[in-house]
């Protein structure tokens, strides 16, 4: 008897039974899935059965990109900024916590706009703070120096004094003031260059000096028995009655507009100009238009003869010393700017 081929349903049942026995129930087309594991693709399928060559595993790309460079760089920059602040102080320039006395600011650069030398130069320029008033008494600074100048000249002895009540930080202290004054008078371009004048610094132990150079506050300077205030601008002066060169601290700290911010040059001028009065020199005007101003010109007020003439008008003693001739000079601090040689546009005095 010939066996009939099994029906399709019988074949399916047989197949399901075989798979169940092996514990590998799988999906059979047309049937519900059983409790077999989910389908999963193999990374390495059997090449014999699939005939498909597996794809290579893709590389893992770095996830952070530019951040791996940026983060360390930011760390380095932050460390450098912190180190710089530690070394130099606050970036805003706060020096309130700094130790030691503060020093008066020294302006070393010219103004942003050129100074008009023909008008308005007598006004006190802006700058560091200074005391308006002091005690009205002076202390003579200790110290002496050698005789300076050419052999054979007359020796003038001078003291250096500072008014009591001036904060030392304003002028950098007694030693600095004395050193500056002595350096100016000892210079080969000062009054000693002419050959007839020698100078020597002495202190209070010297009985009868020829003159005293005294740093003085503005209010004391303005007293009628000192420089007075007929000319309504800050200035210094020479007092014949007391043999005293009065140096106004306002000018020592601020200078003069005609000097365009060169405070060192102005201080050299102020000392040489006022000491020049000790030797009998009077005020003069500009000698040559465009040339160096004579040291005895009132350069604190300006270097234009017409303007200086107008400034001097309220003070009878100064009228007529400068003429309205239209001449304008360049600032100059020295009696002998060439070191003793005479210059036509800058005669001594």
Secondary structure as UniProt FT lines:
FT   HELIX           8..21
FT   TURN            22..23
FT   TURN            29..30
FT   TURN            43..44
FT   HELIX           47..50
FT   TURN            65..66
FT   HELIX           67..88
FT   TURN            91..92
FT   TURN            96..97
FT   TURN            117..118
FT   TURN            121..122
FT   STRAND          138..140
FT   TURN            151..152
FT   STRAND          154..163
FT   TURN            164..165
FT   HELIX           168..171
FT   HELIX           174..185
FT   TURN            188..189
FT   HELIX           191..194
FT   STRAND          197..201
FT   TURN            204..205
FT   STRAND          211..216
FT   HELIX           218..221
FT   TURN            224..227
FT   STRAND          237..239
FT   TURN            240..243
FT   STRAND          244..248
FT   HELIX           249..254
FT   HELIX           257..259
FT   TURN            260..261
FT   HELIX           263..278
FT   TURN            279..280
FT   TURN            289..290
FT   TURN            295..296
FT   TURN            299..301
FT   HELIX           305..312
FT   TURN            313..314
FT   HELIX           316..318
FT   TURN            319..320
FT   TURN            335..338
FT   TURN            344..345
//
